[in-house]
Amino acid sequence: MAVLTAEHDATHRVAPPLRLGDVVVDTPVVLAPMAGITNAAYRQLCREQGAGLYVCEMITSRGLIERDSKTMSMLQFDPGETIRSVQLYGVDPATMAEATDILCSEFGVAHVDLNFGCPVPKVTRKGGGAALPWKRDLLAAILRATVRAAARHGVPVTCKTRKGIDQQHLTFLDAGRIAEDSGVAAIALHGRTARQSYSGTADWDAIAELKQHVSIPVLGNGDIWEASDALSMVEQTGVDGVVVGRGCLGRPWLFRDLADAFAGRTSRALPSLGEVTATVRRHAELLIGLSNELRGLMDLRKHMGWYFKGFPVGGDLRRTLATVASLAELDDLLGQLDPTVPFPETELGSPRGRQGSPKGKVVLPEGWLDSETGGCGLDLADAEIGISGG
Protein backbone atom coordinates (compact mmCIF):
# COMPACT_ATOMS: atom_id res chain seq x y z
CA MET A 1 0.00 0.00 0.00
CA ALA A 2 1.52 3.31 -1.08
CA VAL A 3 1.97 5.91 1.65
CA LEU A 4 1.66 9.62 0.93
CA THR A 5 2.70 12.42 3.24
CA ALA A 6 -0.31 14.43 4.28
CA GLU A 7 -0.47 18.07 3.29
CA HIS A 8 -1.15 19.06 6.90
CA ASP A 9 1.79 18.16 9.12
CA ALA A 10 -0.13 18.26 12.39
CA THR A 11 1.49 16.94 15.53
CA HIS A 12 -1.60 17.06 17.71
CA ARG A 13 -5.31 16.45 17.48
CA VAL A 14 -6.79 18.79 14.88
CA ALA A 15 -10.32 18.98 16.29
CA PRO A 16 -12.00 17.82 19.52
CA PRO A 17 -14.66 15.11 19.50
CA LEU A 18 -18.08 16.11 18.22
CA ARG A 19 -20.72 16.15 20.96
CA LEU A 20 -24.37 15.70 20.06
CA GLY A 21 -26.20 15.51 23.36
CA ASP A 22 -24.96 12.32 25.01
CA VAL A 23 -23.54 11.03 21.72
CA VAL A 24 -19.80 11.61 21.41
CA VAL A 25 -18.15 11.15 18.01
CA ASP A 26 -14.39 10.84 18.54
CA THR A 27 -13.56 11.76 14.95
CA PRO A 28 -15.85 14.67 13.97
CA VAL A 29 -16.82 13.14 10.64
CA VAL A 30 -20.31 12.14 9.54
CA LEU A 31 -21.11 9.86 6.61
CA ALA A 32 -23.89 11.60 4.71
CA PRO A 33 -26.95 9.46 4.03
CA MET A 34 -27.09 8.63 0.33
CA ALA A 35 -29.98 6.87 -1.38
CA GLY A 36 -29.12 3.34 -2.41
CA ILE A 37 -25.60 3.70 -0.98
CA THR A 38 -25.47 4.00 2.81
CA ASN A 39 -27.25 0.78 3.69
CA ALA A 40 -26.01 -1.35 6.59
CA ALA A 41 -23.37 -3.01 4.40
CA TYR A 42 -21.71 0.19 3.22
CA ARG A 43 -21.94 1.78 6.66
CA GLN A 44 -20.13 -1.21 8.13
CA LEU A 45 -17.49 -1.08 5.42
CA CYS A 46 -16.83 2.60 6.16
CA ARG A 47 -16.99 2.15 9.92
CA GLU A 48 -14.35 -0.57 9.80
CA GLN A 49 -11.94 2.01 8.35
CA GLY A 50 -12.10 4.63 11.10
CA ALA A 51 -14.09 6.51 13.68
CA GLY A 52 -17.08 8.68 12.85
CA LEU A 53 -20.87 8.71 12.71
CA TYR A 54 -22.48 6.70 9.92
CA VAL A 55 -26.03 7.66 8.92
CA CYS A 56 -28.59 5.29 7.43
CA GLU A 57 -30.27 6.10 4.14
CA MET A 58 -32.97 8.74 4.42
CA ILE A 59 -36.46 7.44 5.20
CA THR A 60 -39.78 9.28 5.17
CA SER A 61 -41.90 9.78 8.25
CA ARG A 62 -45.06 8.62 6.48
CA GLY A 63 -43.33 5.55 5.10
CA LEU A 64 -42.28 4.58 8.62
CA ILE A 65 -45.65 5.18 10.24
CA GLU A 66 -47.46 3.32 7.47
CA ARG A 67 -44.93 0.47 7.74
CA ASP A 68 -44.09 0.72 4.06
CA SER A 69 -42.11 -2.40 3.10
CA LYS A 70 -39.31 -0.47 1.35
CA THR A 71 -38.91 1.86 4.28
CA MET A 72 -38.85 -0.94 6.81
CA SER A 73 -36.28 -2.90 4.80
CA MET A 74 -33.91 0.08 4.94
CA LEU A 75 -33.90 0.10 8.74
CA GLN A 76 -31.24 -2.59 9.07
CA PHE A 77 -28.25 -2.30 11.37
CA ASP A 78 -25.29 -4.60 11.87
CA PRO A 79 -24.37 -5.79 15.39
CA GLY A 80 -21.31 -3.54 15.55
CA GLU A 81 -23.34 -0.41 14.91
CA THR A 82 -23.40 0.79 18.49
CA ILE A 83 -24.72 4.25 17.59
CA ARG A 84 -27.69 3.82 15.29
CA SER A 85 -28.17 6.96 13.24
CA VAL A 86 -31.05 7.61 10.84
CA GLN A 87 -31.96 10.55 8.64
CA LEU A 88 -35.67 11.27 8.68
CA TYR A 89 -37.58 13.32 6.15
CA GLY A 90 -41.06 14.77 6.46
CA VAL A 91 -43.23 17.84 6.12
CA ASP A 92 -45.74 17.52 8.98
CA PRO A 93 -44.77 18.17 12.62
CA ALA A 94 -47.08 15.57 14.19
CA THR A 95 -46.08 12.88 11.70
CA MET A 96 -42.39 13.62 12.24
CA ALA A 97 -42.82 13.36 16.00
CA GLU A 98 -44.61 10.02 15.72
CA ALA A 99 -41.98 8.65 13.36
CA THR A 100 -39.20 9.79 15.69
CA ASP A 101 -40.83 8.01 18.60
CA ILE A 102 -40.97 4.79 16.53
CA LEU A 103 -37.29 5.08 15.56
CA CYS A 104 -36.20 5.56 19.16
CA SER A 105 -38.50 3.08 20.89
CA GLU A 106 -38.64 0.26 18.34
CA PHE A 107 -35.32 0.48 16.52
CA GLY A 108 -32.99 1.72 19.22
CA VAL A 109 -31.93 4.74 17.18
CA ALA A 110 -29.55 6.98 19.14
CA HIS A 111 -29.36 9.92 16.72
CA VAL A 112 -31.97 11.40 14.39
CA ASP A 113 -30.99 13.75 11.56
CA LEU A 114 -33.59 15.75 9.65
CA ASN A 115 -33.27 16.49 5.94
CA PHE A 116 -34.12 19.97 4.65
CA GLY A 117 -31.71 19.93 1.75
CA CYS A 118 -33.09 17.68 -0.98
CA PRO A 119 -33.02 19.62 -4.31
CA VAL A 120 -34.94 17.07 -6.39
CA PRO A 121 -37.73 18.77 -8.42
CA LYS A 122 -40.41 16.21 -7.48
CA VAL A 123 -39.79 17.19 -3.85
CA THR A 124 -39.36 20.96 -4.10
CA ARG A 125 -42.41 21.38 -6.36
CA LYS A 126 -44.49 20.12 -3.43
CA GLY A 127 -42.78 22.37 -0.89
CA GLY A 128 -40.46 19.77 0.61
CA GLY A 129 -36.71 19.35 0.86
CA ALA A 130 -34.64 22.47 0.25
CA ALA A 131 -37.81 24.48 -0.41
CA LEU A 132 -39.28 23.94 3.06
CA PRO A 133 -36.97 26.24 5.12
CA TRP A 134 -38.42 29.20 3.21
CA LYS A 135 -41.52 28.75 5.40
CA ARG A 136 -39.89 29.62 8.71
CA ASP A 137 -42.93 28.77 10.83
CA LEU A 138 -43.24 25.30 9.36
CA LEU A 139 -39.54 24.62 9.80
CA ALA A 140 -39.76 25.67 13.45
CA ALA A 141 -42.85 23.54 14.07
CA ILE A 142 -41.22 20.43 12.61
CA LEU A 143 -38.00 20.94 14.54
CA ARG A 144 -39.73 21.59 17.85
CA ALA A 145 -42.05 18.58 17.51
CA THR A 146 -39.22 16.25 16.55
CA VAL A 147 -36.89 17.46 19.30
CA ARG A 148 -39.63 16.98 21.92
CA ALA A 149 -40.33 13.45 20.73
CA ALA A 150 -36.65 12.50 20.68
CA ALA A 151 -35.98 14.11 24.08
CA ARG A 152 -38.35 11.62 25.72
CA HIS A 153 -35.80 8.96 24.77
CA GLY A 154 -32.70 11.04 25.44
CA VAL A 155 -31.88 11.12 21.73
CA PRO A 156 -30.29 14.17 20.05
CA VAL A 157 -31.71 15.64 16.85
CA THR A 158 -29.63 17.33 14.18
CA CYS A 159 -30.64 18.79 10.83
CA LYS A 160 -29.11 19.39 7.44
CA THR A 161 -29.97 22.16 5.03
CA ARG A 162 -28.65 24.09 2.03
CA LYS A 163 -27.89 27.77 1.61
CA GLY A 164 -31.37 28.33 0.26
CA ILE A 165 -33.51 28.00 -2.82
CA ASP A 166 -31.22 30.20 -4.90
CA GLN A 167 -28.96 33.21 -4.31
CA GLN A 168 -31.97 35.52 -4.15
CA HIS A 169 -33.77 33.36 -1.58
CA LEU A 170 -31.26 32.30 1.06
CA THR A 171 -32.50 30.59 4.20
CA PHE A 172 -29.47 29.14 6.00
CA LEU A 173 -28.97 31.82 8.64
CA ASP A 174 -32.63 31.82 9.65
CA ALA A 175 -32.60 28.02 9.60
CA GLY A 176 -29.61 28.02 11.96
CA ARG A 177 -31.30 30.41 14.38
CA ILE A 178 -34.54 28.41 14.31
CA ALA A 179 -32.65 25.14 14.83
CA GLU A 180 -30.83 26.57 17.83
CA ASP A 181 -34.03 27.96 19.34
CA SER A 182 -35.76 24.60 18.80
CA GLY A 183 -33.20 22.59 20.74
CA VAL A 184 -31.45 20.99 17.78
CA ALA A 185 -28.06 19.56 18.80
CA ALA A 186 -26.21 20.59 15.62
CA ILE A 187 -26.85 21.82 12.10
CA ALA A 188 -25.07 20.77 8.91
CA LEU A 189 -24.87 23.10 5.93
CA HIS A 190 -24.27 22.01 2.35
CA GLY A 191 -22.66 25.06 0.80
CA ARG A 192 -24.87 25.06 -2.31
CA THR A 193 -28.36 26.27 -3.12
CA ALA A 194 -31.13 24.04 -4.39
CA ARG A 195 -30.71 25.68 -7.80
CA GLN A 196 -27.07 24.58 -7.91
CA SER A 197 -27.98 21.00 -7.01
CA TYR A 198 -24.52 19.33 -7.03
CA SER A 199 -22.89 21.57 -9.64
CA GLY A 200 -20.24 24.23 -9.25
CA THR A 201 -18.24 24.83 -6.10
CA ALA A 202 -19.48 24.65 -2.52
CA ASP A 203 -19.52 28.00 -0.73
CA TRP A 204 -17.41 27.50 2.36
CA ASP A 205 -17.76 31.19 3.23
CA ALA A 206 -21.46 30.60 3.88
CA ILE A 207 -20.54 27.72 6.19
CA ALA A 208 -18.19 30.03 8.09
CA GLU A 209 -20.94 32.65 8.29
CA LEU A 210 -23.35 30.15 9.81
CA LYS A 211 -20.74 29.07 12.33
CA GLN A 212 -20.45 32.69 13.50
CA HIS A 213 -24.24 33.04 13.59
CA VAL A 214 -25.15 30.25 16.02
CA SER A 215 -23.77 28.72 19.20
CA ILE A 216 -24.70 25.10 18.47
CA PRO A 217 -22.19 22.90 16.61
CA VAL A 218 -22.04 23.44 12.86
CA LEU A 219 -21.00 20.75 10.38
CA GLY A 220 -19.72 21.64 6.93
CA ASN A 221 -20.66 19.73 3.79
CA GLY A 222 -19.53 20.11 0.20
CA ASP A 223 -16.41 19.38 -1.86
CA ILE A 224 -14.60 17.18 0.64
CA TRP A 225 -12.79 14.80 -1.71
CA GLU A 226 -9.73 14.11 0.44
CA ALA A 227 -8.86 14.23 4.14
CA SER A 228 -6.86 17.39 3.48
CA ASP A 229 -10.08 19.05 2.26
CA ALA A 230 -11.73 18.29 5.59
CA LEU A 231 -8.85 19.86 7.48
CA SER A 232 -8.95 22.89 5.20
CA MET A 233 -12.66 23.32 5.80
CA VAL A 234 -12.18 23.22 9.57
CA GLU A 235 -9.34 25.74 9.35
CA GLN A 236 -11.18 28.11 7.01
CA THR A 237 -14.65 27.98 8.55
CA GLY A 238 -14.18 26.97 12.20
CA VAL A 239 -16.77 24.21 11.88
CA ASP A 240 -17.07 21.54 14.56
CA GLY A 241 -17.03 18.68 12.08
CA VAL A 242 -17.60 17.68 8.48
CA VAL A 243 -20.16 15.68 6.53
CA VAL A 244 -18.78 13.50 3.74
CA GLY A 245 -20.95 12.26 0.90
CA ARG A 246 -19.86 11.77 -2.70
CA GLY A 247 -16.15 11.86 -1.79
CA CYS A 248 -16.32 8.37 -0.28
CA LEU A 249 -18.03 6.69 -3.24
CA GLY A 250 -15.89 3.69 -4.11
CA ARG A 251 -13.47 4.80 -1.39
CA PRO A 252 -14.57 3.64 2.07
CA TRP A 253 -10.92 3.96 3.14
CA LEU A 254 -11.37 7.73 3.03
CA PHE A 255 -12.65 7.40 6.60
CA ARG A 256 -9.32 5.90 7.66
CA ASP A 257 -7.58 8.90 6.11
CA LEU A 258 -9.98 11.25 7.90
CA ALA A 259 -9.43 9.53 11.26
CA ASP A 260 -5.66 9.85 10.78
CA ALA A 261 -5.90 13.48 9.68
CA PHE A 262 -8.06 14.59 12.61
CA ALA A 263 -5.80 12.71 15.02
CA GLY A 264 -2.81 14.63 13.66
CA ARG A 265 -1.14 11.62 12.06
CA THR A 266 0.90 12.73 9.09
CA SER A 267 0.50 10.06 6.42
CA ARG A 268 -2.22 8.32 4.46
CA ALA A 269 -2.13 5.05 2.56
CA LEU A 270 -3.39 4.56 -0.99
CA PRO A 271 -4.67 1.07 -1.81
CA SER A 272 -3.26 -0.94 -4.68
CA LEU A 273 -5.64 -2.51 -7.18
CA GLY A 274 -5.37 -5.76 -5.25
CA GLU A 275 -6.48 -4.05 -2.04
CA VAL A 276 -9.37 -2.41 -3.88
CA THR A 277 -10.53 -5.79 -5.22
CA ALA A 278 -10.40 -7.19 -1.68
CA THR A 279 -12.64 -4.32 -0.55
CA VAL A 280 -15.06 -5.01 -3.40
CA ARG A 281 -15.20 -8.67 -2.36
CA ARG A 282 -15.84 -7.68 1.26
CA HIS A 283 -18.57 -5.28 0.15
CA ALA A 284 -20.20 -8.10 -1.84
CA GLU A 285 -20.27 -10.38 1.20
CA LEU A 286 -21.85 -7.70 3.36
CA LEU A 287 -24.52 -6.90 0.77
CA ILE A 288 -25.37 -10.57 0.31
CA GLY A 289 -25.77 -10.83 4.07
CA LEU A 290 -28.54 -8.22 3.91
CA SER A 291 -30.62 -10.16 1.37
CA ASN A 292 -29.35 -12.89 -0.96
CA GLU A 293 -26.59 -13.44 -3.51
CA LEU A 294 -28.33 -12.06 -6.59
CA ARG A 295 -29.86 -9.02 -4.92
CA GLY A 296 -26.63 -8.24 -3.11
CA LEU A 297 -24.59 -8.34 -6.29
CA MET A 298 -27.17 -6.32 -8.19
CA ASP A 299 -26.75 -3.67 -5.49
CA LEU A 300 -22.97 -3.86 -5.82
CA ARG A 301 -23.02 -3.14 -9.55
CA LYS A 302 -23.54 0.60 -9.13
CA HIS A 303 -20.33 0.82 -7.09
CA MET A 304 -18.03 -0.76 -9.69
CA GLY A 305 -17.35 2.42 -11.66
CA TRP A 306 -16.45 4.28 -8.46
CA TYR A 307 -14.17 1.56 -7.11
CA PHE A 308 -12.16 1.25 -10.32
CA LYS A 309 -12.21 4.92 -11.36
CA GLY A 310 -8.82 5.77 -12.86
CA PHE A 311 -7.46 2.23 -12.75
CA PRO A 312 -6.43 0.55 -16.05
CA VAL A 313 -9.42 -1.77 -16.20
CA GLY A 314 -10.50 -2.56 -19.75
CA GLY A 315 -13.89 -1.51 -21.08
CA ASP A 316 -15.13 -5.06 -21.59
CA LEU A 317 -14.19 -6.05 -18.06
CA ARG A 318 -15.81 -2.92 -16.64
CA ARG A 319 -19.05 -3.72 -18.46
CA THR A 320 -19.01 -7.31 -17.21
CA LEU A 321 -18.38 -6.20 -13.63
CA ALA A 322 -21.42 -3.94 -13.93
CA THR A 323 -23.62 -6.97 -14.69
CA VAL A 324 -22.11 -9.49 -12.26
CA ALA A 325 -24.68 -11.96 -10.91
CA SER A 326 -22.81 -14.47 -8.72
CA LEU A 327 -19.89 -14.58 -6.30
CA ALA A 328 -18.15 -17.14 -8.48
CA GLU A 329 -18.39 -14.78 -11.44
CA LEU A 330 -17.19 -11.87 -9.32
CA ASP A 331 -14.17 -13.84 -8.13
CA ASP A 332 -13.30 -14.78 -11.70
CA LEU A 333 -13.51 -11.17 -12.87
CA LEU A 334 -11.54 -9.75 -9.96
CA GLY A 335 -8.91 -12.43 -10.52
CA GLN A 336 -8.24 -10.99 -13.97
CA LEU A 337 -6.94 -7.74 -12.46
CA ASP A 338 -3.28 -7.10 -11.69
CA PRO A 339 -3.14 -6.66 -7.89
CA THR A 340 0.17 -4.79 -8.03
CA VAL A 341 -1.17 -1.78 -9.97
CA PRO A 342 -0.81 1.30 -7.74
CA PHE A 343 -3.63 3.68 -6.95
CA PRO A 344 -4.03 6.33 -9.69
CA GLU A 345 -2.90 9.48 -7.90
CA THR A 346 -4.37 11.58 -10.70
CA GLU A 347 -7.78 10.79 -9.17
CA LEU A 348 -6.92 12.45 -5.86
CA GLY A 349 -9.01 15.54 -5.25
CA SER A 350 -11.30 14.96 -8.23
CA PRO A 351 -15.10 15.07 -7.85
CA ARG A 352 -16.99 11.80 -7.66
CA GLY A 353 -20.63 10.96 -8.20
CA ARG A 354 -23.27 13.22 -9.65
CA GLN A 355 -22.47 16.80 -10.53
CA GLY A 356 -24.65 18.04 -13.39
CA SER A 357 -25.42 21.68 -14.06
CA PRO A 358 -27.46 24.34 -12.26
CA LYS A 359 -31.23 24.24 -12.69
CA GLY A 360 -32.75 27.02 -14.73
CA LYS A 361 -35.23 27.58 -11.91
CA VAL A 362 -36.19 25.63 -8.81
CA VAL A 363 -39.70 24.25 -9.20
CA LEU A 364 -41.88 25.39 -6.28
CA PRO A 365 -45.58 25.39 -5.36
CA GLU A 366 -47.50 28.30 -6.80
CA GLY A 367 -47.08 31.40 -4.64
CA TRP A 368 -44.49 29.71 -2.41
CA LEU A 369 -42.17 32.72 -2.36
CA ASP A 370 -44.90 35.26 -1.64
CA SER A 371 -44.37 34.94 2.11
CA GLU A 372 -41.75 33.45 4.42
CA THR A 373 -44.49 32.19 6.75
CA GLY A 374 -47.85 30.53 6.42
CA GLY A 375 -46.51 27.04 5.85
CA CYS A 376 -48.19 25.39 8.83
CA GLY A 377 -51.62 25.52 7.23
CA LEU A 378 -50.53 23.84 4.01
CA ASP A 379 -50.99 20.20 3.05
CA LEU A 380 -47.59 19.17 1.74
CA ALA A 381 -48.12 15.41 2.08
CA ASP A 382 -47.38 14.81 -1.60
CA ALA A 383 -43.81 16.01 -0.96
CA GLU A 384 -43.17 12.68 0.78
CA ILE A 385 -44.61 10.33 -1.84
CA GLY A 386 -42.13 7.90 -3.32
CA ILE A 387 -38.93 9.42 -1.95
CA SER A 388 -37.93 7.03 0.82
CA GLY A 389 -34.21 6.67 0.50
CA GLY A 390 -33.69 9.58 -1.86
C-alpha positions in Angstrom: 0.0 0.0 0.0 1.5 3.3 -1.1 2.0 5.9 1.6 1.7 9.6 0.9 2.7 12.4 3.2 -0.3 14.4 4.3 -0.5 18.1 3.3 -1.2 19.1 6.9 1.8 18.2 9.1 -0.1 18.3 12.4 1.5 16.9 15.5 -1.6 17.1 17.7 -5.3 16.4 17.5 -6.8 18.8 14.9 -10.3 19.0 16.3 -12.0 17.8 19.5 -14.7 15.1 19.5 -18.1 16.1 18.2 -20.7 16.1 21.0 -24.4 15.7 20.1 -26.2 15.5 23.4 -25.0 12.3 25.0 -23.5 11.0 21.7 -19.8 11.6 21.4 -18.2 11.2 18.0 -14.4 10.8 18.5 -13.6 11.8 14.9 -15.8 14.7 14.0 -16.8 13.1 10.6 -20.3 12.1 9.5 -21.1 9.9 6.6 -23.9 11.6 4.7 -27.0 9.5 4.0 -27.1 8.6 0.3 -30.0 6.9 -1.4 -29.1 3.3 -2.4 -25.6 3.7 -1.0 -25.5 4.0 2.8 -27.2 0.8 3.7 -26.0 -1.3 6.6 -23.4 -3.0 4.4 -21.7 0.2 3.2 -21.9 1.8 6.7 -20.1 -1.2 8.1 -17.5 -1.1 5.4 -16.8 2.6 6.2 -17.0 2.1 9.9 -14.3 -0.6 9.8 -11.9 2.0 8.3 -12.1 4.6 11.1 -14.1 6.5 13.7 -17.1 8.7 12.9 -20.9 8.7 12.7 -22.5 6.7 9.9 -26.0 7.7 8.9 -28.6 5.3 7.4 -30.3 6.1 4.1 -33.0 8.7 4.4 -36.5 7.4 5.2 -39.8 9.3 5.2 -41.9 9.8 8.3 -45.1 8.6 6.5 -43.3 5.6 5.1 -42.3 4.6 8.6 -45.7 5.2 10.2 -47.5 3.3 7.5 -44.9 0.5 7.7 -44.1 0.7 4.1 -42.1 -2.4 3.1 -39.3 -0.5 1.3 -38.9 1.9 4.3 -38.8 -0.9 6.8 -36.3 -2.9 4.8 -33.9 0.1 4.9 -33.9 0.1 8.7 -31.2 -2.6 9.1 -28.3 -2.3 11.4 -25.3 -4.6 11.9 -24.4 -5.8 15.4 -21.3 -3.5 15.6 -23.3 -0.4 14.9 -23.4 0.8 18.5 -24.7 4.3 17.6 -27.7 3.8 15.3 -28.2 7.0 13.2 -31.1 7.6 10.8 -32.0 10.5 8.6 -35.7 11.3 8.7 -37.6 13.3 6.1 -41.1 14.8 6.5 -43.2 17.8 6.1 -45.7 17.5 9.0 -44.8 18.2 12.6 -47.1 15.6 14.2 -46.1 12.9 11.7 -42.4 13.6 12.2 -42.8 13.4 16.0 -44.6 10.0 15.7 -42.0 8.6 13.4 -39.2 9.8 15.7 -40.8 8.0 18.6 -41.0 4.8 16.5 -37.3 5.1 15.6 -36.2 5.6 19.2 -38.5 3.1 20.9 -38.6 0.3 18.3 -35.3 0.5 16.5 -33.0 1.7 19.2 -31.9 4.7 17.2 -29.5 7.0 19.1 -29.4 9.9 16.7 -32.0 11.4 14.4 -31.0 13.7 11.6 -33.6 15.8 9.7 -33.3 16.5 5.9 -34.1 20.0 4.7 -31.7 19.9 1.8 -33.1 17.7 -1.0 -33.0 19.6 -4.3 -34.9 17.1 -6.4 -37.7 18.8 -8.4 -40.4 16.2 -7.5 -39.8 17.2 -3.8 -39.4 21.0 -4.1 -42.4 21.4 -6.4 -44.5 20.1 -3.4 -42.8 22.4 -0.9 -40.5 19.8 0.6 -36.7 19.3 0.9 -34.6 22.5 0.3 -37.8 24.5 -0.4 -39.3 23.9 3.1 -37.0 26.2 5.1 -38.4 29.2 3.2 -41.5 28.7 5.4 -39.9 29.6 8.7 -42.9 28.8 10.8 -43.2 25.3 9.4 -39.5 24.6 9.8 -39.8 25.7 13.4 -42.9 23.5 14.1 -41.2 20.4 12.6 -38.0 20.9 14.5 -39.7 21.6 17.9 -42.0 18.6 17.5 -39.2 16.2 16.5 -36.9 17.5 19.3 -39.6 17.0 21.9 -40.3 13.5 20.7 -36.6 12.5 20.7 -36.0 14.1 24.1 -38.4 11.6 25.7 -35.8 9.0 24.8 -32.7 11.0 25.4 -31.9 11.1 21.7 -30.3 14.2 20.1 -31.7 15.6 16.9 -29.6 17.3 14.2 -30.6 18.8 10.8 -29.1 19.4 7.4 -30.0 22.2 5.0 -28.6 24.1 2.0 -27.9 27.8 1.6 -31.4 28.3 0.3 -33.5 28.0 -2.8 -31.2 30.2 -4.9 -29.0 33.2 -4.3 -32.0 35.5 -4.1 -33.8 33.4 -1.6 -31.3 32.3 1.1 -32.5 30.6 4.2 -29.5 29.1 6.0 -29.0 31.8 8.6 -32.6 31.8 9.7 -32.6 28.0 9.6 -29.6 28.0 12.0 -31.3 30.4 14.4 -34.5 28.4 14.3 -32.6 25.1 14.8 -30.8 26.6 17.8 -34.0 28.0 19.3 -35.8 24.6 18.8 -33.2 22.6 20.7 -31.5 21.0 17.8 -28.1 19.6 18.8 -26.2 20.6 15.6 -26.8 21.8 12.1 -25.1 20.8 8.9 -24.9 23.1 5.9 -24.3 22.0 2.4 -22.7 25.1 0.8 -24.9 25.1 -2.3 -28.4 26.3 -3.1 -31.1 24.0 -4.4 -30.7 25.7 -7.8 -27.1 24.6 -7.9 -28.0 21.0 -7.0 -24.5 19.3 -7.0 -22.9 21.6 -9.6 -20.2 24.2 -9.2 -18.2 24.8 -6.1 -19.5 24.6 -2.5 -19.5 28.0 -0.7 -17.4 27.5 2.4 -17.8 31.2 3.2 -21.5 30.6 3.9 -20.5 27.7 6.2 -18.2 30.0 8.1 -20.9 32.7 8.3 -23.4 30.2 9.8 -20.7 29.1 12.3 -20.5 32.7 13.5 -24.2 33.0 13.6 -25.1 30.2 16.0 -23.8 28.7 19.2 -24.7 25.1 18.5 -22.2 22.9 16.6 -22.0 23.4 12.9 -21.0 20.7 10.4 -19.7 21.6 6.9 -20.7 19.7 3.8 -19.5 20.1 0.2 -16.4 19.4 -1.9 -14.6 17.2 0.6 -12.8 14.8 -1.7 -9.7 14.1 0.4 -8.9 14.2 4.1 -6.9 17.4 3.5 -10.1 19.1 2.3 -11.7 18.3 5.6 -8.9 19.9 7.5 -8.9 22.9 5.2 -12.7 23.3 5.8 -12.2 23.2 9.6 -9.3 25.7 9.4 -11.2 28.1 7.0 -14.6 28.0 8.6 -14.2 27.0 12.2 -16.8 24.2 11.9 -17.1 21.5 14.6 -17.0 18.7 12.1 -17.6 17.7 8.5 -20.2 15.7 6.5 -18.8 13.5 3.7 -21.0 12.3 0.9 -19.9 11.8 -2.7 -16.2 11.9 -1.8 -16.3 8.4 -0.3 -18.0 6.7 -3.2 -15.9 3.7 -4.1 -13.5 4.8 -1.4 -14.6 3.6 2.1 -10.9 4.0 3.1 -11.4 7.7 3.0 -12.7 7.4 6.6 -9.3 5.9 7.7 -7.6 8.9 6.1 -10.0 11.2 7.9 -9.4 9.5 11.3 -5.7 9.9 10.8 -5.9 13.5 9.7 -8.1 14.6 12.6 -5.8 12.7 15.0 -2.8 14.6 13.7 -1.1 11.6 12.1 0.9 12.7 9.1 0.5 10.1 6.4 -2.2 8.3 4.5 -2.1 5.0 2.6 -3.4 4.6 -1.0 -4.7 1.1 -1.8 -3.3 -0.9 -4.7 -5.6 -2.5 -7.2 -5.4 -5.8 -5.2 -6.5 -4.0 -2.0 -9.4 -2.4 -3.9 -10.5 -5.8 -5.2 -10.4 -7.2 -1.7 -12.6 -4.3 -0.6 -15.1 -5.0 -3.4 -15.2 -8.7 -2.4 -15.8 -7.7 1.3 -18.6 -5.3 0.1 -20.2 -8.1 -1.8 -20.3 -10.4 1.2 -21.8 -7.7 3.4 -24.5 -6.9 0.8 -25.4 -10.6 0.3 -25.8 -10.8 4.1 -28.5 -8.2 3.9 -30.6 -10.2 1.4 -29.3 -12.9 -1.0 -26.6 -13.4 -3.5 -28.3 -12.1 -6.6 -29.9 -9.0 -4.9 -26.6 -8.2 -3.1 -24.6 -8.3 -6.3 -27.2 -6.3 -8.2 -26.7 -3.7 -5.5 -23.0 -3.9 -5.8 -23.0 -3.1 -9.6 -23.5 0.6 -9.1 -20.3 0.8 -7.1 -18.0 -0.8 -9.7 -17.4 2.4 -11.7 -16.5 4.3 -8.5 -14.2 1.6 -7.1 -12.2 1.3 -10.3 -12.2 4.9 -11.4 -8.8 5.8 -12.9 -7.5 2.2 -12.8 -6.4 0.5 -16.0 -9.4 -1.8 -16.2 -10.5 -2.6 -19.8 -13.9 -1.5 -21.1 -15.1 -5.1 -21.6 -14.2 -6.1 -18.1 -15.8 -2.9 -16.6 -19.1 -3.7 -18.5 -19.0 -7.3 -17.2 -18.4 -6.2 -13.6 -21.4 -3.9 -13.9 -23.6 -7.0 -14.7 -22.1 -9.5 -12.3 -24.7 -12.0 -10.9 -22.8 -14.5 -8.7 -19.9 -14.6 -6.3 -18.1 -17.1 -8.5 -18.4 -14.8 -11.4 -17.2 -11.9 -9.3 -14.2 -13.8 -8.1 -13.3 -14.8 -11.7 -13.5 -11.2 -12.9 -11.5 -9.7 -10.0 -8.9 -12.4 -10.5 -8.2 -11.0 -14.0 -6.9 -7.7 -12.5 -3.3 -7.1 -11.7 -3.1 -6.7 -7.9 0.2 -4.8 -8.0 -1.2 -1.8 -10.0 -0.8 1.3 -7.7 -3.6 3.7 -6.9 -4.0 6.3 -9.7 -2.9 9.5 -7.9 -4.4 11.6 -10.7 -7.8 10.8 -9.2 -6.9 12.4 -5.9 -9.0 15.5 -5.2 -11.3 15.0 -8.2 -15.1 15.1 -7.9 -17.0 11.8 -7.7 -20.6 11.0 -8.2 -23.3 13.2 -9.7 -22.5 16.8 -10.5 -24.6 18.0 -13.4 -25.4 21.7 -14.1 -27.5 24.3 -12.3 -31.2 24.2 -12.7 -32.8 27.0 -14.7 -35.2 27.6 -11.9 -36.2 25.6 -8.8 -39.7 24.2 -9.2 -41.9 25.4 -6.3 -45.6 25.4 -5.4 -47.5 28.3 -6.8 -47.1 31.4 -4.6 -44.5 29.7 -2.4 -42.2 32.7 -2.4 -44.9 35.3 -1.6 -44.4 34.9 2.1 -41.8 33.5 4.4 -44.5 32.2 6.8 -47.9 30.5 6.4 -46.5 27.0 5.9 -48.2 25.4 8.8 -51.6 25.5 7.2 -50.5 23.8 4.0 -51.0 20.2 3.1 -47.6 19.2 1.7 -48.1 15.4 2.1 -47.4 14.8 -1.6 -43.8 16.0 -1.0 -43.2 12.7 0.8 -44.6 10.3 -1.8 -42.1 7.9 -3.3 -38.9 9.4 -2.0 -37.9 7.0 0.8 -34.2 6.7 0.5 -33.7 9.6 -1.9 
